[in-house]
């Protein structure tokens, strides 16, 4: 896919988010937490702190809520959901009503964690979200060049089964980053260069996807 096509994808996502509601209804009175790995740490972007996913979320909440958001980040370079699940549930228990983004797009699968183990982790986090009246968005998988076919198949199985298990709490991501060519997995214009991390355009696409999902999830708060 060309850079023009990628630009059109991002523009379409942004337009659909705005079309859902002219004045976005988002929970401004809740603490916000972003859990994840290298992507959450802004790896892959040219200027971290300006174009990455977390920075874009921070600016979005600042503009919509007209104040600095109470946004925290919990991430490790090679973080895994199965390792951080307890910390996520602990946070939910300590800060009831929080807004939580969970983004672990490949590290668990790459390290050999089974689909069943990841689904169990998702389920426990989802239960903690309901128990603590939190709004949670659990992000899906991302194509990675170095993954084996077996690992790629587990990514797709995880997305499929998680969508059924979690419903609107889950945000499938794989198809938005998948290359249309048979020789690649990660779309070339979104690749930071290592076949693993997404670049500025990739972070922008992630932001638009999470923002759109958040607006759709909270539209009932009108």
Long-range contacts (C-beta under 8 A, 24 or more apart in sequence): 1-179, 1-180, 1-187, 1-188, 1-189, 2-189, 3-189, 3-201, 5-189, 6-187, 6-189, 6-190, 6-201, 6-205, 7-201, 9-176, 9-205, 10-201, 10-204, 10-205, 10-208, 13-205, 13-208, 13-209, 13-212, 14-208, 16-212, 17-208, 17-211, 17-212, 17-215, 20-212, 20-215, 20-216, 20-219, 21-215, 21-219, 21-222, 24-64, 24-215, 25-215, 25-218, 25-219, 25-221, 25-222, 26-61, 26-64, 26-65, 26-214, 26-215, 26-218, 27-99, 27-135, 27-218, 27-221, 28-61, 28-64, 28-65, 28-67, 28-69, 30-70, 30-97, 30-98, 30-99, 30-135, 31-70, 31-71, 31-72, 31-95, 31-97, 31-98, 31-99, 32-57, 32-61, 32-69, 32-70, 32-71, 32-72, 32-98, 32-99, 32-100, 32-101, 33-71, 33-72, 33-73, 33-74, 33-91, 33-95, 33-98, 33-99, 33-100, 33-101, 34-71, 34-72, 34-73, 34-74, 34-75, 34-100, 34-101, 34-103, 35-74, 35-75, 35-79, 35-84, 35-87, 35-88, 35-100, 35-101, 35-102, 35-103, 35-104, 36-74, 36-75, 36-79, 36-101, 36-102, 36-103, 36-104, 36-139, 37-75, 37-76, 37-77, 37-78, 37-79, 37-80, 37-103, 37-104, 37-105, 37-107, 38-75, 38-77, 38-78, 38-79, 38-107, 38-197, 39-103, 39-105, 39-142, 39-197, 39-198, 39-203, 39-206, 40-73, 40-75, 40-79, 40-103, 41-73, 41-75, 41-76, 41-77, 42-203, 43-77, 43-192, 43-197, 44-192, 44-194, 44-197, 44-198, 44-199, 44-202, 44-203, 45-192, 45-199, 45-200, 45-203, 46-199, 46-200, 51-200, 51-203, 51-204, 52-203, 53-103, 53-203, 53-206, 53-207, 53-210, 56-203, 56-204, 56-207, 57-101, 57-207, 57-210, 57-211, 60-207, 60-211, 78-107, 79-104, 79-107, 80-104, 80-107, 80-108, 80-111, 80-113, 81-107, 81-108, 81-113, 81-118, 81-121, 81-122, 82-108, 82-113, 82-117, 82-118, 82-121, 85-121, 85-124, 85-125, 88-125, 88-128, 89-124, 89-125, 89-128, 92-125, 92-128, 92-129, 92-131, 92-132, 92-134, 92-136, 93-128, 93-132, 95-132, 96-132, 96-133, 96-134, 97-132, 97-133, 97-134, 98-132, 98-134, 98-135, 99-134, 99-135, 99-136, 99-214, 100-129, 100-134, 100-135, 100-136, 100-137, 101-136, 101-137, 101-139, 101-210, 102-136, 102-137, 102-138, 102-139, 103-139, 103-206, 104-139, 105-139, 105-140, 105-141, 105-142, 105-173, 106-141, 106-142, 106-144, 106-147, 106-155, 106-196, 109-141, 109-147, 109-151, 109-154, 109-155, 109-158, 110-144, 110-146, 110-147, 110-151, 114-154, 115-154, 115-157, 115-158, 115-161, 118-158, 118-162, 119-158, 119-161, 119-162, 119-165, 122-162, 122-165, 122-166, 122-170, 123-165, 123-166, 126-165, 126-166, 126-169, 129-169, 135-214, 135-217, 135-218, 136-169, 137-169, 137-171, 137-210, 137-213, 137-214, 137-217, 138-162, 138-166, 138-169, 138-170, 138-171, 139-171, 139-173, 139-210, 140-170, 140-171, 140-172, 140-173, 140-174, 141-173, 141-174, 142-173, 142-174, 142-177, 142-186, 142-198, 143-174, 143-177, 143-178, 143-179, 143-185, 143-186, 143-187, 144-185, 144-186, 144-195, 144-196, 145-184, 145-185, 145-186, 145-191, 145-195, 145-196, 146-195, 146-196, 147-185, 152-185, 168-216, 168-217, 171-209, 171-210, 171-213, 173-206, 173-209, 176-205, 176-209, 177-202, 177-205
